[in-house]
Amino acid sequence: MALIDVTKSCLDSIRQISEHIEGAIVYLDAGCTESFQLMGAFPLFLDLGARAVCSSENMCALDAVADWNGSFESARKIVIMTSRLLSDAHRFILRCLSMHKGGHCCTIFTSISEVAHSTYPDSPLGPDAFHEYQSLLLQDYEELIENSDLKSGQLVDSNTKGNLTLEDEGWSRFTSNEDVPSLEASSAGKNQYGDSPRQGMVDLGQKPIVSVHHFPMILSPISPRVFVLPSEGSIAEACLSSEHEDSISAGLPSLSTGLPSDVDEVPPAATLTAHFLYHLAAKMDLKMEIFSLGDLSKTIGKILTDMSSLYDVGRRKRTVGLLLIDRTLDLLTPCCHEDSLVDRIFSALPRKERTSSSASIKCSQAQLKPGPSSLARASLEVQIPIGEVLTKEDFEIDDSGLSNGIEAFLCGWDSYNSASEMVDLISLSKKASDEKFFPAELLQGSLVSTETFKGTPYLEAILDRKTKDGAILVKKWLQETLRRENMTTDVKTRPGFASKLELKTMIKALTKSQSSLIRNRGIIQLASATLRALDESCSARWDAFISAEKILSVNAGDTSQSLAAQISDLINKSAFAGSDGKKSGKKELSQGLLSFQDALLLTITGYILAGENFPTSGSGGPFSWQEEHFLKEAILDAILENPSVARLKFLHGLTQELEANLNKTKSDVTKETSTDELNIDDFDDDQWGKWGDEDEDEENDNKEQEYDDMQLKLELRDRVDNLFKYLHKLSSLKSKKGPLGLESNLSSDPYANKGLLYKLLTKILGKFDVPGLEYHSSTVGRLFKSGFGRFGLGQAKPSLADQNLILVFVVGGINGVEVQEAQEALSESGRPDIELVLGGTTFLTPDDMLDLLLGESSYI
């Protein structure tokens, strides 16, 4: 039986729509671009005959000119692939149609199923969602054409058909809520302009043939058996919880209580996630046995069970055990900085910026509903600065005639299109020619899960490795590649160790020629990413976190007083480091020093550890009133010294006041210093008579300032009190997840520092009972239980350990350490026959967790 390969399944799904892709201009939104970039799908589009692959958010009329396959015929086919709901992608789809009026066939693929569209709360589409959208899209398209005719005020001839402005293309009309021809308004079928305006006018294009299809395999595979959802897709951006007593963040499930929820509304993400998993299994020809742990996971499991049918269960399919887990059952693991090379890489490298348009898509919903309507997840597409590794001498390019060629090419364009940009590009080309300009910013790489070394995917091999072992493996791959290319380096290598100098020297050797750079781009990009993660500027902060977290863990095993004192000490040191850096004029902290925001993340870690180790005191938290008072005072002083943290949600609205207070404090110190240096001989006799009035004015000003300072501190104390109420909620995680019984039974040394996923898989594969683990009966199972069970034909409850294929999906996200520990649990179980696939809502780093818990999406 073939091994499960998520990446291969995605690529096969693209091949299945090859008849639509051939000869078409393919438009991808940001979510699809991230997904296909990770799986290395762009060469496949070229092989299948696509004319060009373009961005939906950044489309322009010149997209029709680009042609990879050298066809001189105008494009007649357009394919639009989106990871969003059709209602969210509508503005881009409509603009695309208005831009390519010659294309008479438009095929739209969305990762959201038709049923999910009809059941989604904010979707205006009904049960026949795809057919309804086709009609509404054509209706809006015709209205847009009529609008452009009316605005122009004249007949449009053939010379101006392709030259509509952005406003005429429907771009600016969809940026404001007043002018949007919404799907609800379009469904009325009324034309506000009537038929008369189109009489006697030239039609701007043939009416397109539109078809909408479901394409479920839009996901971001990190390896053949590890995947997450696209960060800018509707599923990942949907809220996992609404604001209520047990919720902590819109990007995380509510705290699991094991009791029926008081909130009747199912979070939008639960419905979308259930439909995604159902169609993913169907596309891979798998039959699911569903298990869940956590309240939101149980809700998703019930939705999945309701979607199953006798037809699905009765077919001969391979069975997969689906295990759904709430992220909030273990917040400690993603908050901590463990020894994982992949986690270091994703934390050290800059991410691709989110498209500015995606933030405005939900603007109308944000105004209608309280709280966040969608989430801003960090992109998975990292930007590897290969250019920083190289120098001008390392990367020599034959640029003879390059400047002249670029200038001639740009001058050949129509002069009315982006004239200022053309001048800038021409000047850049001259700079490259005259000054031998080295375009380091152009040499940026990204991680691709399909890049392999002798059949072994690079990312899969380093996912379950620690930093040192992963770096040594990357060094070994570089050495093998150099040997294959018949290249040598002068640097001496040491076995069992990978230094930054060794990696950098081998990377430079492989980039000496463009052909070698292209052939070995996979290992060059991974090695450059590893080099960045091992750089002192990144590794010092990570190592400082590891040291601090170890100290907190040790103190958590001692007393609450020692843990509180340690947290307070970390806060005070970070506040001093931040204020000292500002006084010295340094924008960045010294290497190894943690900022105040880092200290807040450690405070969250400390409170979670305290909740697991100490009983709740009278103050409602794990610390006594006196211990918590000292913590509050430390945080209060740190905020006054670091007003930049006002971007955190619990300090919103205090930015100007905090900065003004800090500037006043600095000015007061300066005045005191200057006053001490004054000499009384500098005053003449005439000035003595004026001092009384001046003292009175100064006294009044001081009273007003003291009042303002008191108001600010009172407001800050209220905000800090709210922060600690939120920390109390996080510290109660163990009592919320108490029925699991995992910590008490697995608290010996081998398991003490492991995450929940490791402990859970160890118990499941060892065939131990897991309290709280719920099995969702299939249709046939329910039939046996309710009907045939009376005749002695009852069906035994299946065990997850009996499955040869297990899919674990963490609702809320996963990180690299959990992938590492899951593989470790599988290897220790002695079950080599089991295949394990891991998935999650997103890929989490500790900085992502801080943003979820204290940022815009927090319910603090």
N, C-alpha and C positions, 0 to 999 in steps of 0.2 A: 504494500500500500504506500502510495506516494506521501512524502512529508508535506505538511501544511506550509505554504509559502504565501504570506499575505501580499508581498510585493508582486510576485508572479501573477497572482489572481487579479490584481489591479491592472497590470499590463495586458493580460489576456482579455479583460473587459474592454479595454481600449481597442484591441484588435477586432473585437466583435462588432464595433460600430465603424469599421474601416470604410464601408460604402458611403457613409456620411462625411467622413474626413477627407476622402480623396477629392482633390481639386477645390477644397473649401478654404476660406479664411477662418481660422479657429480663434475664437475669443475666450480667454480664461479670466475669471475674477481672481481676487487675491488669494482666496482659499484654495482654489484649484491650482494656481501657480505654485503655492507652497507645497501642495501635495505632489504634483508632478515633478517639481524640482527634486524633492527628496527621493522619489522612486526612479528618477532618471528617465522620464517618459518623453522628453522633448525630441531625442533622436528617433523615437518610435513614430511620432507624428510626421517627421520628415520621410521616414520609410513608407508610411501609409499614403503619402502623396499630398499632404497639406500644403497649400500655397504659402501660408504664413501663420505663425502663432503670435497673437497680440494680446495686450492687456485690455480688459473691459473698462477699467477705471481710467485708463489713459489713452483711449482710442482717438484716432485722428483720421482725416481723409486720406493721408498718405499710406495707411495700412493696405489699401487696395493695390498700391504700386509694388510693394515687396512681394517677391515670388521666389520661393526656394527651388522650385522645380522647373524654372525657365519657360513657363507657358506664356505665350503672348496674347492669349485670349483673356477678356475681362472676366473677373470672378462672378460666377452665377450662383455660388453656394456659400452660405454662412453658417457656421456652427458656433453656438454660444454654450459654454459649460460653466455652471455656477454651483457653488456650495451653499447658496442662500435660498431662502424662500423666494418664490417668483415675485411676490409683492415687494420684497426688498430689492431685487435685481431689476425691477421693471424699468426704472429710469435709464439704466445702462442698455437694456435690450432695446428699448424704444429709440434711444439715440443711435444705436448701431443700425437699426433698420432705416432711419432717416438719412444716415450717412452713406449707406450702400444701396442706393435705390435701384441699381442695375441688377442686384442679386435677387432673383425671384424665388429662391428656396432658402428658408431659414429654419434650422433645426436647433432646438433648445434642449439641453440636458441639465437636469437639476438633481442634486443628491438627496433632496427631500421628496419622499414618496407622495403619491396623489392623496392617499388616505391621511397622511400627516398634514398635508396642506389643509384639508377640510376640517381636521380636528384641532388645529393650532388656534389658540384663542384670538390672536390678532389678525388672522388671515381672513380676507373678505371672500375667499373662494369656497364653494360648496362641495358636495360629494364628487361631482364630475369636474374636479378642479382643473385638470389639464385642458379639457375641451373648453371650459369656461374662459380660461386664460387666453387661449388662442383667439377667441372671439373678441375679448376685451382689448387685447393687444392690437389687433387689426383696427378696431374701432378708434383707439387712441392714435394710431398711426395716421389714419385718415384725417382725424381732427387736427393733428399736428401739421399735416400738409396744408390744410385749409387755413390754419393760423399763419403759416409762413406766407401764403398767398396774400392774405389780408394785410399783413404787416408790410410786405414789399410794396403794395399799392400799384403794382404794374404786372404785366404778363411776364412770365419767366421763360426765357428762351433756353435753347440747348447749351449756351455758353455758361449759364449760371446754375445749371442743375446741380452740379457737385460742389457749389461754393456757398452753401448756407453757413451763416455764422453760428456760433455756439448757441445763441439764443434761439435761432430758428430750428436748430437740431433738437431742441427740447432739453438742453442741458440746464440753462438758467431757470427754465420754467419749473423744474423739479427741485430747485434748491429752496424755494419758499413754499410755505404751506398754502398760501392763497391761490397760487396759480397751478397747483398740481392737479392734473386730471386723474383723480384717484380712481381705483378700481371700483369703489362703491358708486361713484358718480357715473362712471362709464357704463355700469351695468344697467342703467336706466334706458340706454339705447337711444338717447335723444341727442340731436345735433343742434347746438345752440346757434349755429350760423345759418342753418337751413341749407337748401340746395342752390339758392341763387348765386352765392359768391363763386361757385365753381363753374358757372356757365360762362363759356367763352374763354376759359383759362386753360393753359397747357398743363396736362398732368405731369407731375414731377417724377413719376416712375410707375412701373408696373406693380400692381398689388401683389405683395409677396405671399408665398405659400408657407405657412407657419405650422410646425408640428412640435409638440412638447413630449419629452420622454424622461423616464426615471433612470438615473445612472448612479447606483448606490456606492460604487467603489471609489469614492473620493475621500481618501484618508491619508494620513501622513505616516508612512512606514519608516521607523528608525532602523529596523532590521527585518528580515523575513518573518520573524515571530514576535515583534514588538511594534505596536502602532499607537498613535493618538489621533485625535480629530484635528482638522485644519483650524488654525487659531482664528482666522477671520471668516469661518463658516457659521451658519446660523445655529448649528447644534452646540458648538463650543461657546458661542457668545450668549446663548440663552441662559436665563437665570435658573440656578439649581434650587433656590429657595426664595420664598417671599419673607418679608420682614415680620417676625413674630417672636415670641418669648424664647424659643429654642433655636432660632437661626442666628448665625454669626457672620455670614457673608453671602452675597448673591452668587458668588462663584464656588460655593461649597454647599454640600447638603446640610440640612438642619441636624442638630444633635439628636442622636437616636435615643429614644426613651423606651421603646418596646411597647408603648401604649398607643391606642388609636389617636390619630392627630386631630386637634381641634380645628385645623385649617382644611376645609373641604376642597379648595382649589389645588389641582395637581400642577406642580411647577412646569412651565413650558419645556424645559430641558428634559424632563422625565419622558414626556411623550415622544419628543424628537429622538432621544437616545434609544428608546425601545424600538421604534420603527427602524432606526439605523441598524441595530444589532440583528433584528429579524431579517432584514433584506440582505445583510452581510452573510449570515448563515445560509440563506436561500441561494445566494449567488455562488457560494462555495460548496453548495450541495451538501449541507450539514443539517442534521436534526438535533434540536437542543433539548437537553435535560437541564432545567433552570433551578439554580440555587441562589439564595440571596442572604446578605448579612447587612443589616442597617435598614432604617425606615424607608428612605428614598429608594434604595435598591429593591426592597420588597414591592414598592409601588411600581417600579419598572418591570419587575418580574411578573406582577399581576397583569400589566398591560401586554407583555409578551405572551403570557398564557392565553389571554383572551383573543389574541391575534392568531393563535394556532388553530388548525382545522384538522378534520379527519384525513383529508387528502395529504396534508403535509406530514402527518405522523405515519400514515400507512405506507408511504413510499419507502423504497429501500435506499436509505441514505446512511452515511457514516454518522454516528452519534457523537456529539460534543457536549461535555459538561460545562455549562456556562455558570460561572461564579461571579455574582455582582456584589461589590463591597463599597460601602460609603467611605469617602475620604476622611470624614470627621471622626471615624473610629480610631484613627491614628494620625494626629496632626504633628506629632513629635518628629517622625521620620523625615518628612519633607522640609521641616524647619531647621534640621541639623545639617552640618557640613561634614559628611562622611568621606571616607577614602575611596572616591570613585573618579576615574579619569573623565568619563563622559559628563558627569555633573560639573566638574571643574571647567571643561571645555565650554559647556553651555552657559556657565556663569561668567567666564572670562571674556568671551567673544561678544562683540556688539551684534544686535539683532537687526534685521531689516525693519525699517520704519513702517508702521501701519499706514495703509492708504488713508488719506485725509477724508475721502468721500465716505468711507465705511462708518466713520463716527457720526456723520450727519444723516445716515439712512434712517435711523430710528428717532430723529429729532421730534417728529410729531407725536410719537408714542411717549417720549420722555416728558412732553409737556402735559399729556393727559393723565399719566400715572405717577404716583409718588414712588421714590426710590429709583434705582437704576433699571432701565428697560433692557439693557444689554451690557455685556462685559467687554472689556478691552484686554484680550489675552495677548501675551507676548508671542511674537512670531517665532516659529521654529527654524526659520531660514537664517542661520548665522552668517556673518560676513567675515571671512577669514582674510586677514591682511597679509597676503603673500608679498605684496610690494614692500612691506616693511622689512622683510627678511632679506630682500635683494637690494643691490645698489646699481648705479649706472653701469659699472663695469661688469656686473654679474649678468645683466640682461641686455645684451647688445642686439639691436634690431636694425636691419638694413632699411633706412628710411629715405633712401635716395628717390626723389620724385614723389614721396608721399605727400608733402605739403602741397605741391602743385596739383596732384591728383585730387586731393580733398577740396582745394579751392575751386578747381574746374567743376567738380561734381556739385558743390553747393551753389555755384553761380548758375548752374543749369536748371535749378528749381525756379518756380514762378516767384517773381519778386515780391508779390503781396503776401506770401506765406512766411511768417516768422522772420521778417527781415532783420530784426535786431539779433535774434539767435544765430542767423547765418553769419553776420559780421563777427560775433563772438567766436564761432567755430573756426572761421577763417583766420582770425588772430591767433587762436590756439594752435592751429596747424602750422602757422609761421613760427610761433614760439617753439614748437616741437622741432622744427627744422633748423632754426637759427641758433637756439640755445642748447640743443641736444637735451630738451626737456624730458625727464624720466617720469612717465605717467604712472606713479605708484598706485594712485587711487583706482586706476583701471584694473589692476591686478588683485582682484578680490575673488576668493573662492567660496565654495559652500560645500556642505556635506551631502553626499549622495549615497543612499543605502545600497544601491546596486553595484557600486565600485568594489571590485574584488581583487584578491591576490591568490592566483591559482585556484579560483573557484570559491575562495572563502571571503565573504563580505567583510570589509574592514570594520564597519560599525558593529556588526554582530560579534566580531571577535573581541572587541575592546569593551563591549557593554558590561560583561560580567567580570571585568578585571579592575584591580585597584590601580592607583596612580603609577606606582613604580613598575608593576608588571606590564601595564598597558604601554608605558613609555619604552620599556625594553622591547616589547613586541613591535612597536612602530620602528624602532631602530633596526631590528632584524629585517623587517620588510624593506627598509631603505637600503640596507647592505645587499640584500638579494637583488633588488632592482638595479643597483649600481653594477653588480657582477654581471647581470644580464645585459646591461648596456655597455659593458667593457670599459667602465670608468673607474678611476681611483681617486682617493682623497689623501691629503697630507696629514690629516689629524690622526692621532693614535686613539684607538678605541679600547675601552676596558670592558671585559665580559661581565655580565650581571649588573651593568649600570648604564644609564643613558643620560649623558650630560647635554646641556643646551648647546654647547659648542659643537659637539658631535652631530646633533640633529641639524643645526644650521649649516654646517659645512656640507653635509650630504644633500641637503635641499638645494643649495647653491650649485652643486655639481650637476644635479639633474635638470636644472633650469638653464644650463649653458646654451642650449639650442632650443629653438621653438618646437622642433619635432619631438625632442625628448620631453619637453614640457607638456605637450598635448598627449603623448603616449602614456605618461606617468602622472597625469593630473590628479588621479585619485589619491595616491600615496603622498604626493606633494601637498595637497590640500589638508589631508589628515595630519601630516607631520607638522605643517605650519600651525594648525590649530593646537596641536599638542605643545608646540614650542611656546605659543602664546599663553597657554594654561600654566606652563612651568615657569613663566617669566616672574621675576621677583615682585613686580608691581601687582600681580594677581595672586600668586601663591602665598605671599606674606599675609595678606588679609584672610585667605582661606585657612591657613595654618593657625592664625591668631584665633579664629572662630573655633577651630578644633580644640585648641588648648583651653579656651574659656568654657566650652561645652563639657569637656572632661572634668574641669573643676566643679562646675555646677552639678554634674552627675555624682561626683564623689560627695559633695556637701549634702545632696539630696538623700544620701544614705546615712547621714549623720543626724543633724537636728535642724529644725526650721530656723533657729536663730542663725546658724552658720550659713545656711542657704540664702536667707534674707540679707545678711551682711555681705555676702559675695556678690549678689545682684546689685546692691547699693554701691559697692566698690566699683563695679564695671560701669555703672551709670556715671559716677563721679569722674572716673578716669576719662571716659569718652567726652564728657562736657568740658573738662580741662583741656583735652587734646584739641577739641574744636575751637574753643575760645583762644587758646594759645596759638593755633595756626592762623587765625584771623589777625591777631595782634602782630604776628611776624610777617603778615602780608602773603602767606602761602595759601593757595586755593585748595590744595590737596593735603590730606593728612600724611604724616610720615609713614613709611612702610611699617606694617605690623600693628599700627594703631587702628582701633575701631571707632567709627563715628557714633553719634548719639542714636541715630536710627538703627545701627547695628546693635547698640546696647538695648534698644527696645525689642528687637527680635530675640535677644538673649533673655530679656525679661519674660517674654512670652514662653520661651523654652523653660525657664526656671519655674514659672507658675504651673505649667503642665506637669513638670517633674514633682513639684510640691503637692499637687493634687493626687498624684499616684502614690506618694510616700507618707503624707501626713494627713491626719483627720482634720475635718473642717473645724476651725475655731469659732469663737463667738462673733467675730466680725463678718462671718459669711464667707470667708476665704480660707486658704490653707495656712495663713500666717496670723499671728496675734495682732491686736490693735496697735501695739507699740511698734512691732516690726514693720507693719504696713505703713505706719506714720512716717518712719524714717525713709521708706521707699518713695512715698509721695513727695516728701520734701526734696529728695535727691532729684526726682524727675522734674519737679517744679523749678528748681535752680538750673537744671540742665536746659530746660526750654527757654528760660530767660537769657541764657548764654548762647543759645543756638536758635535764633528765630527762623532759620531756614526750614525747620521741621514743621512749620505751620501748614505745609502742603498736605500733611496727614489729616485725615478726615475729622478727628476729634478736636482739631485746632483750627478748623475753617473759620475765616472771618477775623482772625487775630493777627494776620501777617503784618499789616502796617503798624499796629499798636506795639507788637513785639520788636519790630525793627526800630521804631521810634524810641522805645524804652532802652534798647541796647545803645543806640547813638547818644541818648541823653546821659547814660552811665559813663560812656567814654568821654563825653565832653566835660562832665563833672570832674572826672579824674584829671583831665587836662587843666581845668581851671584851678583845681587845688594845687597842682604842681606849679602853675605859673604864679599863683598868689604867694606861695612860699618863697619864691625867688624875688618878689618885689621888695624894694627898699623904701622905708618910710621917708627917707630924705628926698625921694622923687616927688613928694606932694608939697605944694605951696600952701600958704596960710589961707588963700581965698577958697580953697576947696573944702575946708573943714565945715563951713556953714551949710553945705549942700548934703552932707551925709545923712541927716535925719530923714529927709524926704526919700532919698534913695533906699535907705534901709526899710522904710515902710512899704515901698513898692516891691522890693525884693521879697519881703515877708509875705505879701499877698500872692505873689507869683509862686513862692514856695508852697503855700497852702494849697493852691489850685493844682500844682504838680503832684503834691502828696496825695490829694484826692484822686487824681487820675491814676497814679501808681497803685493806690489801694483798690480802685475799681478793676484795674487790669489783673491784680493778683487774686482778687475774689473770683473773677471770671475764670482765671486759670485754674483755681482750686476746684471749681465746679467741673471744668473739663477733665481735670486729672481724676476726680472722683468717678466720673463716668467711665474713664479708661480702666480704673481698677474694678468697677462693677463688671466690665467686659472681661477682664482678666479672671475674675471669679468664675464666670461662665466657662471660660476655657479650662480652668483648673478642675471643674466638675465633670470633665470628660470621662474619668474612670467610673464615677458613680452612674453616669448615663449609660456607659457600656458595660456595667457590672455583670449582666447576665452572660457575657461571653466566657468569663472564667478563664481567660487565657493567661493573664499575668500570674495568678496565684499558682497555676499548675506548671508553668514554664518559667519559673523565676530562677532556676539554677544557672550556673556560670555560662554554659554554652548558649543560653537563650537570653540572658539578661540585657544585652545590648542590641538585640535584633528587633526588627520592626514587626508590625502586626502581620504583614503578608507572609513572612517567613514562619512565624508561629502558627498561623492558620493553615498553611500548606503542610507543615510538619504534622499537625494533628489530623488533617484530612487524609493525607497519604498513609499515615499510620493507622487509619480506620478508627480513630477515637471520636467520640461524640463531641460536637461543637455546639454548646448552648447558644441559642439564638439563630442558628443556621436554618433557614426555611427552604423546604423543597416545594416547588410549584408544579402540581400535577399537570400532565398533558391532557389533551382531550380524551384519549383512550383511557388514561389512568383515571380520570374522573368518571368515565363511563363504567369502568370495572368497579370503582368504589361505590357508585350509586346504584347500579343495576345488577351486574353479574356477581357482585360480591355476596349477595344472598344465596347464591348457588355454590359457594365455595370456590369461586373463580377469582378471588381478589388478587390484586397485583401488589407485590412487595415493593416497599419504598426503595428506590435505587440509591446507591452510594456514589458520591463524586469520585471516590478512589477506584471504583469499578470501570471508569471511563478511560479509554486509551488516549483520548484527546481532551484537554482541559483548556478552556478559554476564561481567563480571569480579566474582568473589566472593573477598574476602580473608578467609580463615579466621583469626579472631582479632580482626577489627575494622578500621575505616577512620576517617579524620578528614577535616576540611574541606579541608586543603591538598592531599590526594591527589585529591579530586574536582576541585579547581582545576587541578592538574597533569595529570590525565588528559584533561580537556577541552582543555588547552593542547597536549598531544601529538597529540590527534585533529585539531585545527585546523591544526597544523604539518605534518601528514602529507599534506595536500591531498586527503583522501578525504571529501568532504561526503556521500557516499552511505552512509557507515557510521553506524549508530546504536550508541551506547555506553550500557550500563546498568551501574551500579556497586552492589554490595551487599557486606555484611560482617556478621560476627557481632554487632557492636555499634558504637556511635559513640564513639571514643576521644578523650579530652583528655589533656594531659600529666600531670595529677593522677591520672587513671585508670591511666596507665602506671606511675606511682610506686606506686600501690596494688597493681597486678598483680605488680610486680617485688619489692617489699619488704613488702607487706601480708600479709593472712591467707592468700591463695591462692598465695603464693610458695613455691617449693621450696628456699629458701635454707638 
